Amino acid sequence: MHASIQQQDAEKLPGQMPGSANQESTVAQRIAHIDDDPDIRDTVRRILEASGYAVESYQTMNDFMVSLWNSPNPPALAILDVMVETMDIGLEAYVEIRKRFPGLHLIFMTSLGEEIRPYFTGLSDEWILIMEKPVEPVSFLSIIHNRLENKEP
């Protein structure tokens, strides 16, 4: 009975993809999230963990980069804030991460939305995913899921 109550409660969690509480996974996919706003970090963590992802939160890009460089097993995906410490730190980090970890999925999350796109000109020939804050939980999870299902970052 206790398990069914937990499952019912899990089904009610905000931002959870419908039916995701019923999915069994042997190992949760790891997602790193970098944002200097503690409320956004907490919200993103709760949304992702409710859907079975393991989340590593970082307040600064430097903390994330040190962890990433020293990790024998990088996360499957990283959600980067463009302006986490300074205006360009997210863009600079993107270039460095892409060089050292070409298979790591990256998503930018910013309050600037599409206004930030011109800053990416010339950075990369690849398609860059930018999500605008605040995020709508179901759409956010759908994007995360689709990005992780895609074999190419």
N, CA and C atoms as an extended XYZ file, in Angstrom:
459
Properties=species:S:1:pos:R:3:atomname:S:1:resname:S:1:resid:I:1 pbc="F F F"
N         0.820       -1.188        0.000 N   MET     1
C         0.000        0.000        0.000 CA  MET     1
C         0.868        1.258        0.000 C   MET     1
N         1.943        1.227        0.779 N   HIS     2
C         2.826        2.385        0.854 CA  HIS     2
C         3.398        2.732       -0.529 C   HIS     2
N         3.792        1.721       -1.291 N   ALA     3
C         4.362        1.955       -2.619 CA  ALA     3
C         3.350        2.611       -3.541 C   ALA     3
N         2.083        2.194       -3.453 N   SER     4
C         1.079        2.789       -4.336 CA  SER     4
C         0.808        4.240       -3.954 C   SER     4
N         0.921        4.573       -2.669 N   ILE     5
C         0.753        5.960       -2.250 CA  ILE     5
C         1.896        6.800       -2.808 C   ILE     5
N         3.127        6.293       -2.724 N   GLN     6
C         4.264        7.020       -3.279 CA  GLN     6
C         4.095        7.219       -4.776 C   GLN     6
N         3.624        6.205       -5.464 N   GLN     7
C         3.448        6.312       -6.902 CA  GLN     7
C         2.382        7.345       -7.217 C   GLN     7
N         1.277        7.341       -6.458 N   GLN     8
C         0.228        8.330       -6.688 CA  GLN     8
C         0.767        9.732       -6.434 C   GLN     8
N         1.536        9.902       -5.349 N   ASP     9
C         2.111       11.204       -5.052 CA  ASP     9
C         3.082       11.627       -6.144 C   ASP     9
N         3.866       10.689       -6.633 N   ALA    10
C         4.825       11.002       -7.692 CA  ALA    10
C         4.108       11.433       -8.958 C   ALA    10
N         2.959       10.834       -9.234 N   GLU    11
C         2.198       11.207      -10.424 CA  GLU    11
C         1.704       12.647      -10.342 C   GLU    11
N         1.590       13.194       -9.127 N   LYS    12
C         1.055       14.536       -8.939 CA  LYS    12
C         2.136       15.610       -8.930 C   LYS    12
N         3.400       15.231       -8.951 N   LEU    13
C         4.463       16.214       -8.864 CA  LEU    13
C         4.399       17.170      -10.043 C   LEU    13
N         4.531       18.472       -9.781 N   PRO    14
C         4.461       19.437      -10.870 CA  PRO    14
C         5.630       19.262      -11.822 C   PRO    14
N         5.330       19.365      -13.102 N   GLY    15
C         6.375       19.297      -14.103 CA  GLY    15
C         6.777       17.905      -14.512 C   GLY    15
N         6.169       16.907      -13.919 N   GLN    16
C         6.537       15.539      -14.269 CA  GLN    16
C         5.827       15.145      -15.558 C   GLN    16
N         6.546       14.480      -16.428 N   MET    17
C         5.925       14.025      -17.661 CA  MET    17
C         4.913       12.945      -17.319 C   MET    17
N         3.754       12.962      -17.946 N   PRO    18
C         2.734       11.961      -17.652 CA  PRO    18
C         3.284       10.550      -17.793 C   PRO    18
N         3.044        9.734      -16.763 N   GLY    19
C         3.447        8.334      -16.792 CA  GLY    19
C         4.898        8.089      -16.447 C   GLY    19
N         5.683        9.159      -16.205 N   SER    20
C         7.106        8.943      -15.960 CA  SER    20
C         7.371        8.287      -14.614 C   SER    20
N         6.441        8.380      -13.675 N   ALA    21
C         6.641        7.729      -12.375 CA  ALA    21
C         6.585        6.219      -12.511 C   ALA    21
N         5.964        5.729      -13.568 N   ASN    22
C         5.857        4.291      -13.776 CA  ASN    22
C         7.082        3.710      -14.462 C   ASN    22
N         7.928        4.566      -15.026 N   GLN    23
C         9.095        4.075      -15.741 CA  GLN    23
C        10.154        3.656      -14.737 C   GLN    23
N        10.719        2.487      -14.965 N   GLU    24
C        11.788        2.026      -14.095 CA  GLU    24
C        13.098        2.161      -14.848 C   GLU    24
N        14.068        2.714      -14.180 N   SER    25
C        15.375        2.908      -14.776 CA  SER    25
C        16.425        2.381      -13.810 C   SER    25
N        17.386        1.653      -14.339 N   THR    26
C        18.409        1.100      -13.466 CA  THR    26
C        19.378        2.186      -13.015 C   THR    26
N        19.720        3.104      -13.881 N   VAL    27
C        20.620        4.190      -13.535 CA  VAL    27
C        20.025        5.494      -14.053 C   VAL    27
N        19.878        6.455      -13.159 N   ALA    28
C        19.337        7.747      -13.566 CA  ALA    28
C        20.369        8.494      -14.405 C   ALA    28
N        19.901        9.120      -15.479 N   GLN    29
C        20.808        9.928      -16.286 CA  GLN    29
C        21.163       11.184      -15.495 C   GLN    29
N        22.443       11.546      -15.544 N   ARG    30
C        22.915       12.707      -14.801 CA  ARG    30
C        22.842       13.962      -15.645 C   ARG    30
N        22.331       15.008      -15.018 N   ILE    31
C        22.224       16.306      -15.663 CA  ILE    31
C        22.875       17.337      -14.754 C   ILE    31
N        23.759       18.146      -15.321 N   ALA    32
C        24.360       19.250      -14.580 CA  ALA    32
C        23.584       20.517      -14.908 C   ALA    32
N        23.346       21.329      -13.897 N   HIS    33
C        22.642       22.593      -14.100 CA  HIS    33
C        23.437       23.697      -13.425 C   HIS    33
N        23.751       24.738      -14.190 N   ILE    34
C        24.539       25.845      -13.683 CA  ILE    34
C        23.695       27.105      -13.751 C   ILE    34
N        23.453       27.712      -12.584 N   ASP    35
C        22.692       28.958      -12.517 CA  ASP    35
C        23.020       29.636      -11.200 C   ASP    35
N        23.214       30.950      -11.228 N   ASP    36
C        23.546       31.667      -10.000 CA  ASP    36
C        22.323       31.994       -9.154 C   ASP    36
N        21.132       31.774       -9.659 N   ASP    37
C        19.901       32.039       -8.912 CA  ASP    37
C        19.477       30.779       -8.158 C   ASP    37
N        19.503       30.806       -6.815 N   PRO    38
C        19.168       29.604       -6.045 CA  PRO    38
C        17.732       29.124       -6.261 C   PRO    38
N        16.807       30.041       -6.510 N   ASP    39
C        15.418       29.635       -6.750 CA  ASP    39
C        15.289       28.860       -8.057 C   ASP    39
N        15.993       29.306       -9.081 N   ILE    40
C        15.953       28.596      -10.364 CA  ILE    40
C        16.636       27.243      -10.226 C   ILE    40
N        17.785       27.207       -9.538 N   ARG    41
C        18.460       25.920       -9.328 CA  ARG    41
C        17.547       24.937       -8.609 C   ARG    41
N        16.862       25.403       -7.578 N   ASP    42
C        15.971       24.533       -6.812 CA  ASP    42
C        14.799       24.052       -7.659 C   ASP    42
N        14.193       24.950       -8.420 N   THR    43
C        13.049       24.578       -9.259 CA  THR    43
C        13.448       23.562      -10.317 C   THR    43
N        14.548       23.816      -10.998 N   VAL    44
C        15.012       22.893      -12.040 CA  VAL    44
C        15.344       21.535      -11.423 C   VAL    44
N        16.009       21.546      -10.280 N   ARG    45
C        16.341       20.288       -9.599 CA  ARG    45
C        15.072       19.498       -9.283 C   ARG    45
N        14.076       20.152       -8.711 N   ARG    46
C        12.845       19.449       -8.331 CA  ARG    46
C        12.127       18.873       -9.553 C   ARG    46
N        12.066       19.632      -10.626 N   ILE    47
C        11.405       19.158      -11.845 CA  ILE    47
C        12.130       17.928      -12.393 C   ILE    47
N        13.443       18.017      -12.496 N   LEU    48
C        14.217       16.914      -13.073 CA  LEU    48
C        14.231       15.680      -12.176 C   LEU    48
N        14.417       15.877      -10.874 N   GLU    49
C        14.441       14.728       -9.963 CA  GLU    49
C        13.086       14.035       -9.899 C   GLU    49
N        12.001       14.790      -10.009 N   ALA    50
C        10.663       14.191      -10.002 CA  ALA    50
C        10.455       13.287      -11.208 C   ALA    50
N        11.249       13.509      -12.252 N   SER    51
C        11.155       12.679      -13.454 CA  SER    51
C        12.264       11.644      -13.535 C   SER    51
N        12.985       11.463      -12.444 N   GLY    52
C        13.952       10.373      -12.378 CA  GLY    52
C        15.370       10.702      -12.785 C   GLY    52
N        15.667       11.961      -13.041 N   TYR    53
C        17.034       12.339      -13.397 CA  TYR    53
C        17.843       12.620      -12.133 C   TYR    53
N        19.134       12.362      -12.192 N   ALA    54
C        20.053       12.747      -11.120 CA  ALA    54
C        20.608       14.118      -11.487 C   ALA    54
N        20.526       15.055      -10.563 N   VAL    55
C        20.889       16.441      -10.867 CA  VAL    55
C        22.082       16.882      -10.030 C   VAL    55
N        23.035       17.512      -10.704 N   GLU    56
C        24.178       18.140      -10.050 CA  GLU    56
C        24.035       19.635      -10.293 C   GLU    56
N        23.844       20.406       -9.228 N   SER    57
C        23.641       21.851       -9.358 CA  SER    57
C        24.917       22.604       -9.014 C   SER    57
N        25.179       23.655       -9.773 N   TYR    58
C        26.362       24.483       -9.558 CA  TYR    58
C        25.954       25.949       -9.588 C   TYR    58
N        26.546       26.736       -8.686 N   GLN    59
C        26.251       28.163       -8.632 CA  GLN    59
C        27.118       28.949       -9.610 C   GLN    59
N        28.320       28.450       -9.868 N   THR    60
C        29.225       29.160      -10.774 CA  THR    60
C        29.684       28.234      -11.897 C   THR    60
N        30.029       28.849      -13.005 N   MET    61
C        30.540       28.087      -14.136 CA  MET    61
C        31.891       27.476      -13.776 C   MET    61
N        32.685       28.199      -13.001 N   ASN    62
C        33.983       27.679      -12.585 CA  ASN    62
C        33.827       26.385      -11.786 C   ASN    62
N        32.880       26.355      -10.851 N   ASP    63
C        32.640       25.132      -10.071 CA  ASP    63
C        32.291       23.964      -10.989 C   ASP    63
N        31.443       24.237      -11.973 N   PHE    64
C        31.053       23.178      -12.908 CA  PHE    64
C        32.240       22.719      -13.744 C   PHE    64
N        33.005       23.666      -14.265 N   MET    65
C        34.133       23.312      -15.135 CA  MET    65
C        35.177       22.495      -14.369 C   MET    65
N        35.470       22.861      -13.134 N   VAL    66
C        36.428       22.103      -12.322 CA  VAL    66
C        35.907       20.685      -12.112 C   VAL    66
N        34.637       20.572      -11.775 N   SER    67
C        34.038       19.250      -11.570 CA  SER    67
C        34.074       18.424      -12.855 C   SER    67
N        33.725       19.052      -13.960 N   LEU    68
C        33.692       18.359      -15.250 CA  LEU    68
C        35.089       17.894      -15.654 C   LEU    68
N        36.064       18.756      -15.514 N   TRP    69
C        37.440       18.420      -15.909 CA  TRP    69
C        37.988       17.273      -15.073 C   TRP    69
N        37.557       17.187      -13.803 N   ASN    70
C        38.078       16.166      -12.889 CA  ASN    70
C        37.229       14.908      -12.825 C   ASN    70
N        36.147       14.865      -13.548 N   SER    71
C        35.235       13.724      -13.483 CA  SER    71
C        35.595       12.664      -14.523 C   SER    71
N        35.698       11.411      -14.098 N   PRO    72
C        35.930       10.346      -15.068 CA  PRO    72
C        34.662       10.021      -15.863 C   PRO    72
N        33.523       10.502      -15.379 N   ASN    73
C        32.242       10.203      -16.004 CA  ASN    73
C        31.399       11.477      -16.073 C   ASN    73
N        31.482       12.227      -17.185 N   PRO    74
C        30.726       13.477      -17.272 CA  PRO    74
C        29.218       13.222      -17.311 C   PRO    74
N        28.425       14.242      -16.990 N   PRO    75
C        26.974       14.083      -17.068 CA  PRO    75
C        26.538       13.880      -18.516 C   PRO    75
N        25.316       13.416      -18.697 N   ALA    76
C        24.781       13.207      -20.043 CA  ALA    76
C        24.411       14.529      -20.704 C   ALA    76
N        24.077       15.525      -19.882 N   LEU    77
C        23.600       16.800      -20.399 CA  LEU    77
C        23.954       17.889      -19.399 C   LEU    77
N        24.234       19.088      -19.904 N   ALA    78
C        24.473       20.242      -19.035 CA  ALA    78
C        23.575       21.384      -19.481 C   ALA    78
N        22.941       22.011      -18.511 N   ILE    79
C        22.097       23.177      -18.756 CA  ILE    79
C        22.885       24.383      -18.257 C   ILE    79
N        23.280       25.251      -19.182 N   LEU    80
C        24.144       26.381      -18.869 CA  LEU    80
C        23.361       27.683      -18.861 C   LEU    80
N        23.626       28.523      -17.881 N   ASP    81
C        23.099       29.883      -17.876 CA  ASP    81
C        24.105       30.732      -18.639 C   ASP    81
N        23.633       31.542      -19.563 N   VAL    82
C        24.539       32.348      -20.376 CA  VAL    82
C        25.289       33.357      -19.510 C   VAL    82
N        24.573       34.026      -18.598 N   MET    83
C        25.175       35.097      -17.803 CA  MET    83
C        25.308       34.689      -16.340 C   MET    83
N        25.835       33.521      -16.076 N   VAL    84
C        25.906       33.021      -14.707 CA  VAL    84
C        26.835       33.849      -13.814 C   VAL    84
N        27.915       34.341      -14.323 N   GLU    85
C        28.829       35.167      -13.524 CA  GLU    85
C        29.096       36.494      -14.212 C   GLU    85
N        29.402       36.437      -15.493 N   THR    86
C        29.597       37.640      -16.299 CA  THR    86
C        28.843       37.439      -17.603 C   THR    86
N        28.745       38.468      -18.388 N   MET    87
C        27.947       38.416      -19.620 CA  MET    87
C        28.346       37.266      -20.536 C   MET    87
N        29.627       37.007      -20.673 N   ASP    88
C        30.078       36.040      -21.674 CA  ASP    88
C        30.525       34.694      -21.122 C   ASP    88
N        30.468       34.486      -19.828 N   ILE    89
C        31.045       33.261      -19.258 CA  ILE    89
C        30.395       31.997      -19.812 C   ILE    89
N        29.094       32.018      -20.014 N   GLY    90
C        28.416       30.844      -20.566 CA  GLY    90
C        28.871       30.534      -21.981 C   GLY    90
N        29.072       31.586      -22.768 N   LEU    91
C        29.533       31.404      -24.145 CA  LEU    91
C        30.964       30.873      -24.170 C   LEU    91
N        31.819       31.443      -23.329 N   GLU    92
C        33.208       30.987      -23.256 CA  GLU    92
C        33.274       29.534      -22.782 C   GLU    92
N        32.471       29.209      -21.791 N   ALA    93
C        32.447       27.838      -21.271 CA  ALA    93
C        31.975       26.869      -22.343 C   ALA    93
N        30.988       27.282      -23.111 N   TYR    94
C        30.458       26.439      -24.181 CA  TYR    94
C        31.579       26.017      -25.134 C   TYR    94
N        32.390       26.975      -25.543 N   VAL    95
C        33.481       26.693      -26.485 CA  VAL    95
C        34.465       25.693      -25.874 C   VAL    95
N        34.848       25.901      -24.625 N   GLU    96
C        35.795       25.006      -23.958 CA  GLU    96
C        35.209       23.611      -23.743 C   GLU    96
N        33.958       23.559      -23.317 N   ILE    97
C        33.307       22.260      -23.082 CA  ILE    97
C        33.189       21.487      -24.386 C   ILE    97
N        32.797       22.162      -25.444 N   ARG    98
C        32.620       21.512      -26.739 CA  ARG    98
C        33.938       20.920      -27.224 C   ARG    98
N        35.060       21.617      -26.969 N   LYS    99
C        36.378       21.111      -27.380 CA  LYS    99
C        36.742       19.828      -26.630 C   LYS    99
N        36.541       19.832      -25.318 N   ARG   100
C        36.993       18.709      -24.482 CA  ARG   100
C        35.979       17.588      -24.365 C   ARG   100
N        34.703       17.914      -24.514 N   PHE   101
C        33.636       16.922      -24.355 CA  PHE   101
C        32.648       17.039      -25.513 C   PHE   101
N        33.059       16.667      -26.720 N   PRO   102
C        32.189       16.853      -27.887 CA  PRO   102
C        30.889       16.050      -27.821 C   PRO   102
N        30.822       15.016      -27.002 N   GLY   103
C        29.607       14.208      -26.906 CA  GLY   103
C        28.625       14.671      -25.846 C   GLY   103
N        28.981       15.707      -25.089 N   LEU   104
C        28.116       16.195      -24.015 CA  LEU   104
C        27.002       17.064      -24.594 C   LEU   104
N        25.767       16.722      -24.276 N   HIS   105
C        24.623       17.533      -24.700 CA  HIS   105
C        24.611       18.825      -23.893 C   HIS   105
N        24.403       19.951      -24.572 N   LEU   106
C        24.379       21.252      -23.912 CA  LEU   106
C        23.105       22.003      -24.278 C   LEU   106
N        22.527       22.646      -23.284 N   ILE   107
C        21.356       23.497      -23.478 CA  ILE   107
C        21.639       24.798      -22.743 C   ILE   107
N        21.321       25.912      -23.371 N   PHE   108
C        21.415       27.196      -22.694 CA  PHE   108
C        20.048       27.569      -22.154 C   PHE   108
N        20.037       28.071      -20.917 N   MET   109
C        18.818       28.585      -20.321 CA  MET   109
C        19.113       30.033      -19.935 C   MET   109
N        18.296       30.953      -20.415 N   THR   110
C        18.558       32.361      -20.166 CA  THR   110
C        17.268       33.152      -20.080 C   THR   110
N        17.305       34.220      -19.330 N   SER   111
C        16.149       35.111      -19.264 CA  SER   111
C        16.111       36.017      -20.491 C   SER   111
N        17.173       36.031      -21.274 N   LEU   112
C        17.233       36.862      -22.474 CA  LEU   112
C        16.541       36.230      -23.673 C   LEU   112
N        16.257       34.955      -23.613 N   GLY   113
C        15.577       34.271      -24.716 CA  GLY   113
C        16.342       34.392      -26.018 C   GLY   113
N        15.619       34.592      -27.089 N   GLU   114
C        16.223       34.652      -28.424 CA  GLU   114
C        17.093       35.889      -28.634 C   GLU   114
N        16.979       36.878      -27.755 N   GLU   115
C        17.826       38.068      -27.873 CA  GLU   115
C        19.304       37.708      -27.785 C   GLU   115
N        19.608       36.571      -27.186 N   ILE   116
C        20.994       36.154      -26.994 CA  ILE   116
C        21.582       35.482      -28.241 C   ILE   116
N        20.727       35.049      -29.163 N   ARG   117
C        21.194       34.282      -30.320 CA  ARG   117
C        22.317       34.963      -31.114 C   ARG   117
N        22.281       36.273      -31.358 N   PRO   118
C        23.386       36.882      -32.125 CA  PRO   118
C        24.764       36.679      -31.492 C   PRO   118
N        24.819       36.503      -30.184 N   TYR   119
C        26.101       36.289      -29.517 CA  TYR   119
C        26.721       34.942      -29.885 C   TYR   119
N        25.925       34.032      -30.418 N   PHE   120
C        26.412       32.710      -30.788 CA  PHE   120
C        26.972       32.676      -32.211 C   PHE   120
N        26.765       33.738      -32.972 N   THR   121
C        27.240       33.784      -34.348 CA  THR   121
C        28.745       33.550      -34.381 C   THR   121
N        29.144       32.565      -35.167 N   GLY   122
C        30.553       32.243      -35.316 CA  GLY   122
C        31.123       31.325      -34.245 C   GLY   122
N        30.360       31.053      -33.190 N   LEU   123
C        30.849       30.160      -32.135 CA  LEU   123
C        30.862       28.714      -32.575 C   LEU   123
N        29.840       28.349      -33.336 N   SER   124
C        29.691       26.942      -33.680 CA  SER   124
C        28.831       26.805      -34.924 C   SER   124
N        29.105       25.757      -35.684 N   ASP   125
C        28.270       25.456      -36.843 CA  ASP   125
C        27.068       24.610      -36.454 C   ASP   125
N        27.077       24.106      -35.231 N   GLU   126
C        25.995       23.227      -34.799 CA  GLU   126
C        24.791       24.035      -34.330 C   GLU   126
N        23.677       23.342      -34.263 N   TRP   127
C        22.447       23.938      -33.778 CA  TRP   127
C        22.553       24.112      -32.273 C   TRP   127
N        22.269       25.310      -31.774 N   ILE   128
C        22.376       25.593      -30.347 CA  ILE   128
C        20.979       25.791      -29.782 C   ILE   128
N        20.662       25.023      -28.745 N   LEU   129
C        19.344       25.081      -28.123 CA  LEU   129
C        19.347       26.108      -26.998 C   LEU   129
N        18.437       27.074      -27.096 N   ILE   130
C        18.298       28.113      -26.087 CA  ILE   130
C        16.883       28.047      -25.532 C   ILE   130
N        16.777       27.918      -24.208 N   MET   131
C        15.477       27.908      -23.541 CA  MET   131
C        15.353       29.186      -22.722 C   MET   131
N        14.171       29.773      -22.761 N   GLU   132
C        13.945       31.008      -22.022 CA  GLU   132
C        13.398       30.724      -20.629 C   GLU   132
N        13.950       31.446      -19.631 N   LYS   133
C        13.445       31.360      -18.260 CA  LYS   133
C        12.271       32.318      -18.131 C   LYS   133
N        11.309       32.015      -17.326 N   PRO   134
C        11.118       30.757      -16.611 CA  PRO   134
C        10.632       29.673      -17.567 C   PRO   134
N        10.894       28.435      -17.219 N   VAL   135
C        10.505       27.322      -18.077 CA  VAL   135
C         9.171       26.751      -17.634 C   VAL   135
N         8.430       26.247      -18.594 N   GLU   136
C         7.186       25.528      -18.309 CA  GLU   136
C         7.594       24.075      -18.135 C   GLU   136
N         7.288       23.451      -16.983 N   PRO   137
C         7.830       22.132      -16.649 CA  PRO   137
C         7.629       21.031      -17.687 C   PRO   137
N         6.445       20.872      -18.234 N   VAL   138
C         6.216       19.769      -19.173 CA  VAL   138
C         7.012       19.982      -20.460 C   VAL   138
N         7.019       21.207      -20.977 N   SER   139
C         7.811       21.494      -22.180 CA  SER   139
C         9.302       21.319      -21.904 C   SER   139
N         9.738       21.780      -20.745 N   PHE   140
C        11.134       21.650      -20.337 CA  PHE   140
C        11.554       20.185      -20.324 C   PHE   140
N        10.746       19.346      -19.699 N   LEU   141
C        11.062       17.914      -19.628 CA  LEU   141
C        11.043       17.259      -21.001 C   LEU   141
N        10.140       17.689      -21.841 N   SER   142
C        10.075       17.144      -23.195 CA  SER   142
C        11.362       17.466      -23.958 C   SER   142
N        11.833       18.685      -23.824 N   ILE   143
C        13.073       19.093      -24.494 CA  ILE   143
C        14.262       18.307      -23.945 C   ILE   143
N        14.328       18.171      -22.627 N   ILE   144
C        15.417       17.408      -21.998 CA  ILE   144
C        15.403       15.968      -22.504 C   ILE   144
N        14.233       15.356      -22.469 N   HIS   145
C        14.101       13.958      -22.909 CA  HIS   145
C        14.526       13.808      -24.372 C   HIS   145
N        14.039       14.686      -25.233 N   ASN   146
C        14.379       14.607      -26.655 CA  ASN   146
C        15.868       14.820      -26.891 C   ASN   146
N        16.453       15.737      -26.157 N   ARG   147
C        17.885       16.008      -26.312 CA  ARG   147
C        18.712       14.779      -25.907 C   ARG   147
N        18.309       14.130      -24.822 N   LEU   148
C        19.043       12.949      -24.355 CA  LEU   148
C        18.833       11.746      -25.270 C   LEU   148
N        17.703       11.682      -25.932 N   GLU   149
C        17.437       10.580      -26.863 CA  GLU   149
C        18.226       10.734      -28.157 C   GLU   149
N        18.567       11.966      -28.501 N   ASN   150
C        19.324       12.256      -29.712 CA  ASN   150
C        20.772       11.820      -29.497 C   ASN   150
N        21.300       11.038      -30.386 N   LYS   151
C        22.665       10.523      -30.236 CA  LYS   151
C        23.716       11.608      -30.430 C   LYS   151
N        23.410       12.611      -31.239 N   GLU   152
C        24.370       13.682      -31.481 CA  GLU   152
C        24.032       14.871      -30.602 C   GLU   152
N        25.044       15.439      -29.932 N   PRO   153
C        24.785       16.584      -29.038 CA  PRO   153
C        24.395       17.850      -29.773 C   PRO   153
